[in-house]
């Protein structure tokens, strides 16, 4: 399993209301909105590539925690957590990264233009920018990369660990398979090796039940309160 080479859409094109998972409220900007988006992209570009000057080599890592609920329900939030430790002796990992596959599935049909359908969506974290409501993905903080399904948390010193955490909501009932793979960099030069000598990867298998939990918006108008049926 390799990190997807499909580029992410610009963040300014993904601005849902704070109360909805981000992937459920994506829309395209037109007219003046498109101009504003272009200006935002021009102002935030120009940084150094995350894979610039990546060293070649093999780096020993260990996945010390990998959790995701096996039994889930529609519209119920859950957390996927992967903790990675550097097991090298005196050598830092250039840019520890995790790639996830399985948040989406593809329909076995030629009757639709886009057969991809979400199984889990990453929830939005409410915040305000210039007094306007905004949302940011509840994914590994600071871990965004140019590749879809891949997050990187930077340099990892010997003996230290970093935790990748996603807050998601199940939106499609049925069995699910979410796989992950750990990398030591984004360019393919730095390769991660597990303590067993094999690529550090894993698989979460479970079921999303079609019975959604009770949920409501609290009196403050912002907090979503969830209960079990």
VOBA-420856 format. One record per residue: x, y, z of N, C-alpha, C, CB in turn; residue number from 1; residue in one letter. Coordinates in pm, whole numbers. Glycine has a CB too. Layout:
<atoms>
X | Y | Z | X | Y | Z | X | Y | Z | X | Y | Z | NUM | a
...
</atoms>
This chain:
<atoms>
84 | -118 | 0 | 0 | 0 | 0 | 88 | 123 | 0 | -95 | 1 | 121 | 1 | x
62 | 216 | -91 | 142 | 337 | -100 | 54 | 459 | -81 | 216 | 344 | -234 | 2 | x
118 | 567 | -41 | 46 | 692 | -25 | -13 | 733 | -159 | 137 | 802 | 31 | 3 | x
-138 | 777 | -159 | -201 | 820 | -282 | -132 | 943 | -337 | -350 | 849 | -260 | 4 | x
-118 | 949 | -468 | -56 | 1064 | -531 | -158 | 1161 | -586 | 35 | 1019 | -641 | 5 | x
-285 | 1144 | -548 | -387 | 1240 | -587 | -375 | 1361 | -494 | -530 | 1178 | -580 | 6 | x
-370 | 1479 | -553 | -355 | 1600 | -474 | -485 | 1633 | -402 | -312 | 1717 | -562 | 7 | x
-472 | 1691 | -282 | -588 | 1738 | -209 | -645 | 1861 | -278 | -552 | 1768 | -63 | 8 | x
-777 | 1883 | -263 | -835 | 2007 | -312 | -795 | 2119 | -218 | -990 | 1996 | -323 | 9 | x
-789 | 2246 | -266 | -747 | 2358 | -182 | -834 | 2369 | -58 | -752 | 2488 | -260 | 10 | x
-772 | 2403 | 55 | -846 | 2411 | 180 | -954 | 2517 | 174 | -752 | 2439 | 296 | 11 | x
-933 | 2624 | 93 | -1033 | 2730 | 88 | -1159 | 2683 | 16 | -977 | 2852 | 19 | 12 | x
-1152 | 2569 | -52 | -1271 | 2516 | -119 | -1346 | 2421 | -29 | -1234 | 2446 | -248 | 13 | x
-1299 | 2400 | 96 | -1360 | 2304 | 187 | -1399 | 2377 | 314 | -1265 | 2186 | 217 | 14 | x
-1507 | 2456 | 312 | -1543 | 2534 | 429 | -1687 | 2506 | 468 | -1521 | 2683 | 404 | 15 | x
-1713 | 2398 | 539 | -1850 | 2366 | 581 | -1885 | 2441 | 707 | -1866 | 2215 | 603 | 16 | x
-2013 | 2451 | 739 | -2050 | 2502 | 870 | -1986 | 2417 | 978 | -2203 | 2505 | 888 | 17 | x
-1961 | 2476 | 1094 | -1888 | 2407 | 1201 | -1959 | 2282 | 1249 | -1867 | 2499 | 1317 | 18 | x
-2093 | 2277 | 1231 | -2169 | 2169 | 1294 | -2178 | 2044 | 1208 | -2306 | 2218 | 1326 | 19 | x
-2122 | 2043 | 1088 | -2129 | 1926 | 1003 | -1990 | 1869 | 978 | -2196 | 1960 | 871 | 20 | x
-1980 | 1735 | 959 | -1853 | 1678 | 915 | -1812 | 1743 | 784 | -1863 | 1524 | 899 | 21 | x
-1682 | 1771 | 769 | -1634 | 1845 | 654 | -1669 | 1777 | 523 | -1485 | 1861 | 663 | 22 | x
-1653 | 1646 | 515 | -1673 | 1579 | 387 | -1819 | 1578 | 342 | -1622 | 1437 | 396 | 23 | x
-1913 | 1615 | 430 | -2054 | 1617 | 392 | -2098 | 1752 | 337 | -2139 | 1582 | 511 | 24 | x
-2013 | 1854 | 345 | -2055 | 1989 | 309 | -1953 | 2056 | 219 | -2077 | 2072 | 434 | 25 | x
-1899 | 1983 | 120 | -1806 | 2043 | 27 | -1882 | 2106 | -88 | -1705 | 1938 | -24 | 26 | x
-1837 | 2219 | -135 | -1902 | 2284 | -247 | -1799 | 2362 | -327 | -2015 | 2375 | -200 | 27 | x
-1832 | 2391 | -451 | -1743 | 2466 | -535 | -1779 | 2614 | -529 | -1747 | 2414 | -680 | 28 | x
-1676 | 2698 | -532 | -1696 | 2841 | -531 | -1698 | 2893 | -674 | -1587 | 2911 | -448 | 29 | x
-1787 | 2987 | -704 | -1792 | 3047 | -836 | -1792 | 3197 | -824 | -1913 | 3000 | -913 | 30 | x
-1770 | 3267 | -937 | -1775 | 3412 | -939 | -1674 | 3473 | -847 | -1912 | 3460 | -903 | 31 | x
-1723 | 3566 | -761 | -1633 | 3636 | -669 | -1571 | 3540 | -571 | -1708 | 3744 | -595 | 32 | x
-1645 | 3433 | -533 | -1589 | 3335 | -439 | -1467 | 3270 | -495 | -1692 | 3230 | -405 | 33 | x
-1468 | 3238 | -626 | -1353 | 3176 | -688 | -1234 | 3269 | -688 | -1386 | 3133 | -830 | 34 | x
-1260 | 3398 | -709 | -1150 | 3496 | -706 | -1087 | 3503 | -568 | -1201 | 3636 | -748 | 35 | x
-1172 | 3501 | -464 | -1120 | 3505 | -327 | -1037 | 3383 | -298 | -1234 | 3516 | -227 | 36 | x
-1082 | 3266 | -348 | -1008 | 3143 | -327 | -872 | 3151 | -393 | -1085 | 3024 | -380 | 37 | x
-867 | 3204 | -515 | -740 | 3217 | -586 | -644 | 3308 | -512 | -763 | 3269 | -727 | 38 | x
-698 | 3418 | -457 | -614 | 3509 | -381 | -559 | 3442 | -256 | -691 | 3634 | -343 | 39 | x
-643 | 3361 | -190 | -599 | 3292 | -69 | -488 | 3195 | -101 | -714 | 3220 | -2 | 40 | x
-501 | 3122 | -213 | -398 | 3027 | -252 | -268 | 3097 | -283 | -442 | 2946 | -372 | 41 | x
-277 | 3212 | -348 | -156 | 3286 | -382 | -84 | 3334 | -258 | -189 | 3403 | -472 | 42 | x
-162 | 3367 | -154 | -100 | 3423 | -33 | -42 | 3316 | 57 | -200 | 3503 | 44 | 43 | x
-90 | 3189 | 47 | -43 | 3087 | 140 | 58 | 2992 | 77 | -160 | 3008 | 193 | 44 | x
89 | 3005 | -50 | 184 | 2916 | -115 | 327 | 2958 | -93 | 156 | 2908 | -262 | 45 | x
419 | 2886 | -157 | 559 | 2929 | -154 | 643 | 2864 | -48 | 565 | 3073 | -136 | 46 | x
585 | 2776 | 38 | 665 | 2711 | 141 | 750 | 2599 | 85 | 575 | 2658 | 250 | 47 | x
844 | 2551 | 165 | 931 | 2443 | 122 | 852 | 2313 | 116 | 1051 | 2428 | 216 | 48 | x
879 | 2232 | 15 | 813 | 2103 | 1 | 841 | 2016 | 123 | 859 | 2033 | -127 | 49 | x
737 | 1940 | 164 | 754 | 1854 | 281 | 852 | 1740 | 256 | 620 | 1797 | 323 | 50 | x
875 | 1705 | 129 | 967 | 1596 | 99 | 1100 | 1646 | 46 | 904 | 1503 | -1 | 51 | x
1126 | 1778 | 61 | 1251 | 1834 | 11 | 1369 | 1779 | 90 | 1248 | 1989 | 19 | 52 | x
1475 | 1741 | 17 | 1599 | 1693 | 79 | 1578 | 1573 | 170 | 1664 | 1805 | 158 | 53 | x
1485 | 1487 | 135 | 1460 | 1369 | 216 | 1576 | 1270 | 202 | 1327 | 1302 | 174 | 54 | x
1635 | 1227 | 312 | 1748 | 1133 | 303 | 1703 | 992 | 268 | 1824 | 1130 | 435 | 55 | x
1790 | 916 | 206 | 1760 | 777 | 176 | 1797 | 690 | 296 | 1834 | 730 | 49 | 56 | x
1726 | 581 | 312 | 1759 | 488 | 420 | 1639 | 412 | 470 | 1822 | 562 | 534 | 57 | x
1666 | 318 | 559 | 1562 | 239 | 624 | 1558 | 277 | 772 | 1587 | 85 | 607 | 58 | x
1438 | 298 | 822 | 1420 | 347 | 958 | 1325 | 254 | 1032 | 1368 | 492 | 958 | 59 | x
1371 | 206 | 1147 | 1291 | 110 | 1224 | 1188 | 183 | 1309 | 1382 | 23 | 1312 | 60 | x
1062 | 145 | 1292 | 954 | 205 | 1370 | 868 | 95 | 1432 | 867 | 298 | 1281 | 61 | x
791 | 132 | 1532 | 698 | 39 | 1595 | 564 | 108 | 1616 | 753 | -14 | 1730 | 62 | x
457 | 44 | 1575 | 323 | 94 | 1603 | 284 | 43 | 1740 | 220 | 48 | 1493 | 63 | x
286 | 132 | 1838 | 260 | 93 | 1977 | 112 | 101 | 2014 | 340 | 181 | 2071 | 64 | x
33 | 167 | 1930 | -112 | 174 | 1954 | -182 | 188 | 1820 | -150 | 292 | 2049 | 65 | x
-286 | 111 | 1799 | -369 | 121 | 1679 | -511 | 81 | 1718 | -313 | 31 | 1562 | 66 | x
-600 | 178 | 1732 | -735 | 150 | 1781 | -840 | 217 | 1693 | -750 | 197 | 1925 | 67 | x
-949 | 146 | 1671 | -1066 | 196 | 1599 | -1179 | 102 | 1635 | -1041 | 203 | 1442 | 68 | x
-1296 | 154 | 1679 | -1404 | 66 | 1725 | -1448 | -33 | 1618 | -1522 | 149 | 1768 | 69 | x
-1460 | -158 | 1658 | -1503 | -262 | 1565 | -1651 | -250 | 1532 | -1474 | -400 | 1623 | 70 | x
-1733 | -216 | 1633 | -1876 | -200 | 1613 | -1910 | -51 | 1619 | -1958 | -279 | 1719 | 71 | x
-1973 | -1 | 1511 | -2007 | 140 | 1503 | -2150 | 156 | 1456 | -1911 | 214 | 1408 | 72 | x
-2201 | 280 | 1466 | -2337 | 311 | 1423 | -2336 | 431 | 1331 | -2428 | 337 | 1544 | 73 | x
-2435 | 435 | 1245 | -2451 | 550 | 1157 | -2462 | 679 | 1238 | -2573 | 533 | 1067 | 74 | x
-2395 | 782 | 1191 | -2401 | 917 | 1249 | -2338 | 926 | 1388 | -2544 | 962 | 1258 | 75 | x
-2269 | 820 | 1431 | -2203 | 823 | 1561 | -2053 | 850 | 1543 | -2225 | 689 | 1637 | 76 | x
-2000 | 939 | 1625 | -1859 | 974 | 1618 | -1771 | 867 | 1683 | -1835 | 1109 | 1686 | 77 | x
-1650 | 855 | 1631 | -1552 | 764 | 1690 | -1412 | 818 | 1659 | -1569 | 618 | 1636 | 78 | x
-1312 | 760 | 1724 | -1174 | 804 | 1702 | -1089 | 688 | 1650 | -1114 | 859 | 1833 | 79 | x
-1008 | 719 | 1551 | -907 | 626 | 1503 | -772 | 681 | 1549 | -913 | 610 | 1345 | 80 | x
-698 | 599 | 1622 | -573 | 644 | 1682 | -459 | 550 | 1643 | -585 | 652 | 1836 | 81 | x
-350 | 606 | 1595 | -229 | 530 | 1563 | -110 | 602 | 1625 | -210 | 514 | 1408 | 82 | x
-36 | 530 | 1710 | 81 | 586 | 1776 | 206 | 516 | 1724 | 70 | 573 | 1931 | 83 | x
303 | 595 | 1680 | 423 | 542 | 1616 | 546 | 582 | 1696 | 434 | 592 | 1470 | 84 | x
634 | 486 | 1724 | 758 | 511 | 1798 | 879 | 487 | 1709 | 765 | 422 | 1923 | 85 | x
982 | 568 | 1728 | 1109 | 551 | 1657 | 1197 | 455 | 1735 | 1182 | 689 | 1638 | 86 | x
1230 | 341 | 1675 | 1312 | 239 | 1740 | 1456 | 237 | 1687 | 1249 | 103 | 1721 | 87 | x
1494 | 344 | 1617 | 1632 | 353 | 1570 | 1724 | 394 | 1684 | 1642 | 452 | 1454 | 88 | x
1849 | 351 | 1676 | 1948 | 386 | 1777 | 2030 | 505 | 1726 | 2040 | 264 | 1810 | 89 | x
1993 | 625 | 1772 | 2069 | 744 | 1736 | 2037 | 803 | 1601 | 2210 | 714 | 1741 | 90 | x
1926 | 763 | 1538 | 1892 | 815 | 1406 | 1746 | 861 | 1405 | 1917 | 708 | 1296 | 91 | x
1724 | 986 | 1366 | 1588 | 1041 | 1363 | 1518 | 1004 | 1232 | 1591 | 1193 | 1380 | 92 | x
1388 | 983 | 1241 | 1306 | 960 | 1122 | 1277 | 1095 | 1058 | 1174 | 883 | 1157 | 93 | x
1301 | 1111 | 928 | 1286 | 1243 | 864 | 1146 | 1302 | 876 | 1322 | 1233 | 720 | 94 | x
1043 | 1225 | 845 | 907 | 1279 | 843 | 808 | 1163 | 857 | 879 | 1360 | 712 | 95 | x
773 | 1129 | 981 | 687 | 1014 | 1004 | 547 | 1043 | 950 | 682 | 979 | 1156 | 96 | x
493 | 947 | 874 | 365 | 969 | 807 | 280 | 842 | 814 | 386 | 1011 | 660 | 97 | x
148 | 862 | 802 | 53 | 751 | 798 | -42 | 772 | 682 | -24 | 738 | 933 | 98 | x
-64 | 667 | 605 | -162 | 668 | 496 | -278 | 577 | 533 | -97 | 622 | 362 | 99 | x
-400 | 627 | 517 | -520 | 551 | 545 | -595 | 521 | 415 | -612 | 626 | 644 | 100 | x
-647 | 401 | 404 | -735 | 363 | 293 | -858 | 295 | 351 | -662 | 270 | 192 | 101 | x
-975 | 332 | 301 | -1098 | 268 | 348 | -1201 | 364 | 403 | -1065 | 168 | 452 | 102 | x
-1168 | 492 | 412 | -1269 | 589 | 453 | -1374 | 605 | 342 | -1204 | 726 | 486 | 103 | x
-1338 | 565 | 219 | -1430 | 567 | 106 | -1440 | 428 | 47 | -1383 | 668 | -2 | 104 | x
-1547 | 404 | -26 | -1564 | 279 | -100 | -1611 | 312 | -241 | -1664 | 184 | -28 | 105 | x
-1597 | 216 | -331 | -1639 | 238 | -470 | -1756 | 146 | -503 | -1521 | 213 | -567 | 106 | x
-1858 | 206 | -565 | -1974 | 128 | -606 | -1940 | 44 | -729 | -2094 | 221 | -635 | 107 | x
-1992 | -77 | -733 | -1970 | -163 | -848 | -2078 | -135 | -952 | -1970 | -314 | -807 | 108 | x
-2068 | -16 | -1013 | -2170 | 27 | -1108 | -2109 | 122 | -1211 | -2288 | 95 | -1036 | 109 | x
-2154 | 109 | -1334 | -2109 | 199 | -1440 | -2212 | 306 | -1468 | -2077 | 121 | -1567 | 110 | x
-2319 | 307 | -1390 | -2429 | 401 | -1413 | -2407 | 536 | -1346 | -2558 | 341 | -1365 | 111 | x
-2302 | 549 | -1267 | -2275 | 674 | -1197 | -2142 | 731 | -1244 | -2275 | 654 | -1044 | 112 | x
-2135 | 864 | -1250 | -2013 | 929 | -1296 | -1899 | 911 | -1197 | -2037 | 1077 | -1321 | 113 | x
-1930 | 920 | -1069 | -1829 | 905 | -964 | -1871 | 791 | -872 | -1809 | 1038 | -884 | 114 | x
-1809 | 674 | -882 | -1851 | 560 | -800 | -1804 | 567 | -655 | -1800 | 433 | -862 | 115 | x
-1723 | 665 | -620 | -1670 | 675 | -484 | -1777 | 724 | -388 | -1549 | 769 | -481 | 116 | x
-1790 | 656 | -274 | -1886 | 694 | -171 | -1817 | 688 | -34 | -2012 | 601 | -174 | 117 | x
-1843 | 787 | 51 | -1779 | 786 | 184 | -1838 | 680 | 276 | -1792 | 922 | 249 | 118 | x
-1753 | 619 | 354 | -1793 | 529 | 462 | -1780 | 601 | 595 | -1709 | 398 | 461 | 119 | x
-1667 | 672 | 610 | -1644 | 758 | 726 | -1604 | 896 | 675 | -1533 | 698 | 820 | 120 | x
-1650 | 999 | 744 | -1609 | 1136 | 712 | -1538 | 1194 | 833 | -1732 | 1224 | 671 | 121 | x
-1438 | 1275 | 807 | -1365 | 1340 | 916 | -1447 | 1460 | 964 | -1222 | 1386 | 869 | 122 | x
-1470 | 1465 | 1093 | -1554 | 1570 | 1150 | -1484 | 1705 | 1148 | -1594 | 1535 | 1292 | 123 | x
-1566 | 1809 | 1154 | -1513 | 1944 | 1158 | -1501 | 1994 | 1301 | -1600 | 2037 | 1078 | 124 | x
-1393 | 2067 | 1326 | -1372 | 2129 | 1457 | -1417 | 2275 | 1449 | -1221 | 2118 | 1501 | 125 | x
-1517 | 2318 | 1527 | -1565 | 2455 | 1517 | -1461 | 2557 | 1563 | -1691 | 2471 | 1600 | 126 | x
-1454 | 2666 | 1489 | -1369 | 2777 | 1527 | -1418 | 2900 | 1454 | -1219 | 2749 | 1495 | 127 | x
-1358 | 3014 | 1481 | -1396 | 3138 | 1414 | -1274 | 3204 | 1353 | -1465 | 3234 | 1513 | 128 | x
-1292 | 3256 | 1232 | -1187 | 3333 | 1165 | -1247 | 3467 | 1129 | -1132 | 3259 | 1037 | 129 | x
-1199 | 3573 | 1193 | -1253 | 3707 | 1169 | -1401 | 3717 | 1200 | -1230 | 3746 | 1026 | 130 | x
-1444 | 3653 | 1309 | -1582 | 3650 | 1359 | -1675 | 3565 | 1273 | -1636 | 3790 | 1368 | 131 | x
-1624 | 3500 | 1169 | -1707 | 3413 | 1085 | -1690 | 3267 | 1128 | -1671 | 3431 | 936 | 132 | x
-1800 | 3191 | 1134 | -1788 | 3049 | 1170 | -1709 | 2972 | 1064 | -1928 | 2986 | 1187 | 133 | x
-1624 | 2884 | 1111 | -1537 | 2807 | 1022 | -1523 | 2668 | 1082 | -1397 | 2876 | 1002 | 134 | x
-1469 | 2577 | 1004 | -1445 | 2442 | 1053 | -1311 | 2392 | 1002 | -1558 | 2346 | 1010 | 135 | x
-1247 | 2312 | 1086 | -1119 | 2251 | 1048 | -1127 | 2103 | 1078 | -999 | 2317 | 1124 | 136 | x
-1069 | 2022 | 991 | -1075 | 1878 | 1009 | -1015 | 1834 | 1142 | -1004 | 1808 | 895 | 137 | x
-1085 | 1743 | 1211 | -1031 | 1684 | 1332 | -945 | 1563 | 1293 | -1145 | 1643 | 1430 | 138 | x
-831 | 1597 | 1232 | -732 | 1501 | 1186 | -601 | 1536 | 1255 | -717 | 1501 | 1028 | 139 | x
-495 | 1457 | 1235 | -367 | 1489 | 1301 | -328 | 1634 | 1283 | -257 | 1399 | 1248 | 140 | x
-318 | 1708 | 1393 | -294 | 1852 | 1388 | -161 | 1884 | 1322 | -299 | 1911 | 1528 | 141 | x
-165 | 1969 | 1222 | -44 | 2007 | 1151 | 7 | 1901 | 1057 | 61 | 2041 | 1248 | 142 | x
-74 | 1796 | 1032 | -27 | 1683 | 954 | -69 | 1681 | 809 | -72 | 1560 | 1017 | 143 | x
-138 | 1786 | 761 | -184 | 1787 | 623 | -68 | 1774 | 525 | -261 | 1914 | 595 | 144 | x
-88 | 1696 | 420 | 10 | 1684 | 313 | -61 | 1709 | 180 | 79 | 1545 | 314 | 145 | x
15 | 1708 | 72 | -43 | 1727 | -62 | -109 | 1601 | -115 | 64 | 1774 | -159 | 146 | x
-100 | 1490 | -41 | -150 | 1362 | -88 | -277 | 1322 | -13 | -44 | 1254 | -74 | 147 | x
-378 | 1281 | -90 | -505 | 1239 | -30 | -484 | 1115 | 57 | -611 | 1211 | -139 | 148 | x
-536 | 1119 | 179 | -528 | 1003 | 266 | -397 | 988 | 340 | -551 | 882 | 189 | 149 | x
-308 | 1088 | 332 | -176 | 1079 | 397 | -155 | 1200 | 487 | -62 | 1070 | 292 | 150 | x
-111 | 1173 | 610 | -78 | 1278 | 707 | 64 | 1256 | 756 | -180 | 1279 | 826 | 151 | x
138 | 1364 | 777 | 277 | 1354 | 824 | 297 | 1450 | 941 | 377 | 1386 | 708 | 152 | x
369 | 1403 | 1043 | 391 | 1482 | 1164 | 537 | 1523 | 1184 | 344 | 1405 | 1284 | 153 | x
617 | 1514 | 1079 | 752 | 1568 | 1085 | 856 | 1476 | 1147 | 749 | 1694 | 1162 | 154 | x
967 | 1535 | 1186 | 1083 | 1464 | 1237 | 1052 | 1394 | 1369 | 1200 | 1560 | 1256 | 155 | x
1098 | 1269 | 1380 | 1074 | 1191 | 1502 | 1208 | 1141 | 1556 | 978 | 1070 | 1474 | 156 | x
1245 | 1191 | 1672 | 1374 | 1158 | 1731 | 1378 | 1015 | 1785 | 1407 | 1256 | 1843 | 157 | x
1497 | 958 | 1801 | 1510 | 821 | 1853 | 1443 | 806 | 1989 | 1658 | 782 | 1863 | 158 | x
1366 | 699 | 2005 | 1301 | 672 | 2132 | 1173 | 748 | 2156 | 1393 | 701 | 2242 | 159 | x
1140 | 844 | 2070 | 1020 | 923 | 2090 | 904 | 869 | 2007 | 1047 | 1069 | 2055 | 160 | x
783 | 914 | 2041 | 662 | 869 | 1972 | 578 | 989 | 1928 | 579 | 776 | 2062 | 161 | x
496 | 965 | 1828 | 397 | 1064 | 1786 | 265 | 992 | 1763 | 443 | 1140 | 1658 | 162 | x
156 | 1063 | 1797 | 24 | 1005 | 1788 | -58 | 1071 | 1678 | -48 | 1016 | 1921 | 163 | x
-111 | 988 | 1587 | -201 | 1033 | 1483 | -343 | 1005 | 1531 | -171 | 962 | 1345 | 164 | x
-430 | 1107 | 1520 | -566 | 1091 | 1574 | -667 | 1153 | 1476 | -577 | 1158 | 1715 | 165 | x
-770 | 1075 | 1442 | -877 | 1121 | 1356 | -1010 | 1107 | 1429 | -879 | 1043 | 1222 | 166 | x
-1094 | 1210 | 1421 | -1229 | 1204 | 1476 | -1324 | 1195 | 1357 | -1260 | 1330 | 1567 | 167 | x
-1397 | 1083 | 1347 | -1476 | 1057 | 1226 | -1619 | 1020 | 1263 | -1413 | 945 | 1143 | 168 | x
-1705 | 1025 | 1160 | -1844 | 983 | 1174 | -1875 | 882 | 1065 | -1940 | 1104 | 1166 | 169 | x
-1940 | 771 | 1102 | -1980 | 669 | 1005 | -2104 | 718 | 930 | -2009 | 533 | 1076 | 170 | x
-2100 | 709 | 797 | -2212 | 758 | 716 | -2265 | 651 | 620 | -2168 | 881 | 637 | 171 | x
-2210 | 531 | 626 | -2256 | 423 | 538 | -2259 | 293 | 617 | -2164 | 409 | 412 | 172 | x
-2374 | 228 | 618 | -2389 | 104 | 694 | -2327 | -14 | 621 | -2537 | 77 | 722 | 173 | x
-2290 | -115 | 700 | -2234 | -236 | 643 | -2094 | -264 | 694 | -2232 | -227 | 494 | 174 | x
-2029 | -368 | 645 | -1893 | -399 | 688 | -1795 | -295 | 635 | -1852 | -540 | 640 | 175 | x
-1688 | -272 | 711 | -1585 | -178 | 666 | -1446 | -240 | 681 | -1593 | -46 | 746 | 176 | x
-1353 | -192 | 602 | -1212 | -230 | 608 | -1129 | -102 | 593 | -1176 | -336 | 497 | 177 | x
-1060 | -64 | 698 | -974 | 54 | 694 | -830 | 8 | 719 | -1019 | 162 | 800 | 178 | x
-745 | 27 | 622 | -605 | -15 | 635 | -515 | 106 | 654 | -560 | -96 | 511 | 179 | x
-398 | 83 | 713 | -303 | 192 | 732 | -162 | 142 | 705 | -313 | 250 | 875 | 180 | x
-75 | 235 | 670 | 67 | 205 | 652 | 148 | 325 | 700 | 100 | 172 | 503 | 181 | x
257 | 295 | 770 | 345 | 399 | 823 | 462 | 418 | 728 | 395 | 363 | 965 | 182 | x
500 | 544 | 706 | 614 | 577 | 622 | 711 | 666 | 699 | 569 | 646 | 491 | 183 | x
835 | 668 | 653 | 937 | 752 | 717 | 956 | 884 | 644 | 1069 | 677 | 724 | 184 | x
886 | 901 | 534 | 895 | 1024 | 456 | 790 | 1022 | 347 | 1036 | 1041 | 395 | 185 | x
784 | 1131 | 270 | 683 | 1143 | 166 | 737 | 1119 | 26 | 621 | 1279 | 174 | 186 | x
868 | 1116 | 11 | 928 | 1107 | -122 | 964 | 964 | -163 | 1051 | 1192 | -127 | 187 | x
953 | 870 | -69 | 985 | 731 | -99 | 1131 | 695 | -78 | 949 | 702 | -238 | 188 | x
1215 | 793 | -46 | 1356 | 764 | -22 | 1377 | 707 | 118 | 1440 | 891 | -41 | 189 | x
1309 | 765 | 217 | 1317 | 717 | 354 | 1208 | 612 | 375 | 1302 | 836 | 457 | 190 | x
1249 | 488 | 402 | 1154 | 378 | 412 | 1142 | 331 | 557 | 1198 | 261 | 322 | 191 | x
1018 | 312 | 601 | 992 | 263 | 736 | 990 | 110 | 737 | 857 | 318 | 789 | 192 | x
1053 | 53 | 838 | 1057 | -92 | 857 | 1011 | -124 | 998 | 1201 | -149 | 831 | 193 | x
918 | -220 | 1011 | 870 | -258 | 1142 | 974 | -338 | 1219 | 743 | -338 | 1129 | 194 | x
950 | -355 | 1346 | 1046 | -428 | 1430 | 1055 | -574 | 1389 | 1005 | -418 | 1577 | 195 | x
955 | -622 | 1314 | 958 | -760 | 1264 | 1022 | -770 | 1127 | 816 | -817 | 1259 | 196 | x
1073 | -658 | 1076 | 1139 | -657 | 946 | 1046 | -637 | 829 | 1212 | -783 | 928 | 197 | x
915 | -631 | 854 | 818 | -611 | 747 | 766 | -467 | 749 | 702 | -712 | 760 | 198 | x
705 | -420 | 640 | 648 | -285 | 639 | 547 | -267 | 751 | 582 | -255 | 503 | 199 | x
553 | -157 | 825 | 459 | -133 | 935 | 321 | -94 | 883 | 513 | -23 | 1029 | 200 | x
230 | -189 | 887 | 95 | -165 | 838 | -4 | -247 | 917 | 85 | -197 | 688 | 201 | x
-131 | -216 | 901 | -233 | -288 | 975 | -369 | -269 | 912 | -236 | -243 | 1120 | 202 | x
-470 | -335 | 971 | -604 | -335 | 914 | -708 | -335 | 1026 | -624 | -456 | 822 | 203 | x
-806 | -246 | 1013 | -921 | -243 | 1103 | -1040 | -301 | 1027 | -950 | -97 | 1155 | 204 | x
-1107 | -400 | 1086 | -1225 | -461 | 1024 | -1340 | -453 | 1122 | -1196 | -609 | 983 | 205 | x
-1456 | -414 | 1074 | -1571 | -403 | 1162 | -1699 | -383 | 1084 | -1551 | -291 | 1260 | 206 | x
-1802 | -339 | 1156 | -1934 | -320 | 1096 | -1996 | -190 | 1145 | -2027 | -439 | 1129 | 207 | x
-2059 | -120 | 1052 | -2138 | -1 | 1086 | -2285 | -41 | 1084 | -2110 | 117 | 986 | 208 | x
-2350 | -35 | 1199 | -2491 | -69 | 1208 | -2576 | 42 | 1148 | -2533 | -96 | 1353 | 209 | x
-2692 | 5 | 1090 | -2775 | 104 | 1023 | -2869 | 178 | 1117 | -2855 | 39 | 916 | 210 | x
-2859 | 150 | 1246 | -2940 | 222 | 1345 | -2859 | 338 | 1399 | -2986 | 127 | 1461 | 211 | x
-2901 | 459 | 1368 | -2828 | 578 | 1411 | -2861 | 611 | 1556 | -2860 | 698 | 1320 | 212 | x
-2767 | 667 | 1633 | -2794 | 708 | 1771 | -2877 | 835 | 1775 | -2663 | 728 | 1847 | 213 | x
-2944 | 857 | 1888 | -3015 | 984 | 1906 | -2913 | 1096 | 1919 | -3106 | 979 | 2031 | 214 | x
-2942 | 1209 | 1857 | -2855 | 1324 | 1871 | -2937 | 1452 | 1862 | -2744 | 1323 | 1763 | 215 | x
-2890 | 1556 | 1927 | -2960 | 1685 | 1925 | -2858 | 1795 | 1949 | -3074 | 1690 | 2031 | 216 | x
-2897 | 1916 | 1915 | -2813 | 2032 | 1940 | -2850 | 2087 | 2077 | -2830 | 2139 | 1829 | 217 | x
-2749 | 2112 | 2161 | -2772 | 2161 | 2297 | -2825 | 2304 | 2295 | -2643 | 2153 | 2379 | 218 | x
-2860 | 2352 | 2415 | -2920 | 2485 | 2427 | -2826 | 2596 | 2382 | -2961 | 2509 | 2570 | 219 | x
-2694 | 2571 | 2383 | -2602 | 2675 | 2340 | -2600 | 2692 | 2188 | -2462 | 2645 | 2390 | 220 | x
-2671 | 2604 | 2116 | -2678 | 2614 | 1972 | -2556 | 2565 | 1898 | -2703 | 2752 | 1935 | 221 | x
-2458 | 2510 | 1968 | -2333 | 2469 | 1906 | -2298 | 2324 | 1936 | -2221 | 2559 | 1951 | 222 | x
-2319 | 2283 | 2060 | -2276 | 2151 | 2103 | -2375 | 2044 | 2058 | -2261 | 2147 | 2255 | 223 | x
-2321 | 1936 | 1997 | -2404 | 1823 | 1956 | -2401 | 1718 | 2067 | -2354 | 1763 | 1821 | 224 | x
-2518 | 1684 | 2120 | -2532 | 1587 | 2228 | -2580 | 1456 | 2166 | -2631 | 1637 | 2338 | 225 | x
-2504 | 1348 | 2192 | -2538 | 1219 | 2136 | -2581 | 1124 | 2247 | -2420 | 1160 | 2057 | 226 | x
-2679 | 1041 | 2218 | -2724 | 941 | 2313 | -2746 | 810 | 2243 | -2852 | 985 | 2382 | 227 | x
-2752 | 702 | 2318 | -2772 | 569 | 2261 | -2922 | 539 | 2252 | -2700 | 461 | 2345 | 228 | x
-2957 | 468 | 2147 | -3096 | 422 | 2135 | -3115 | 295 | 2215 | -3134 | 398 | 1987 | 229 | x
</atoms>
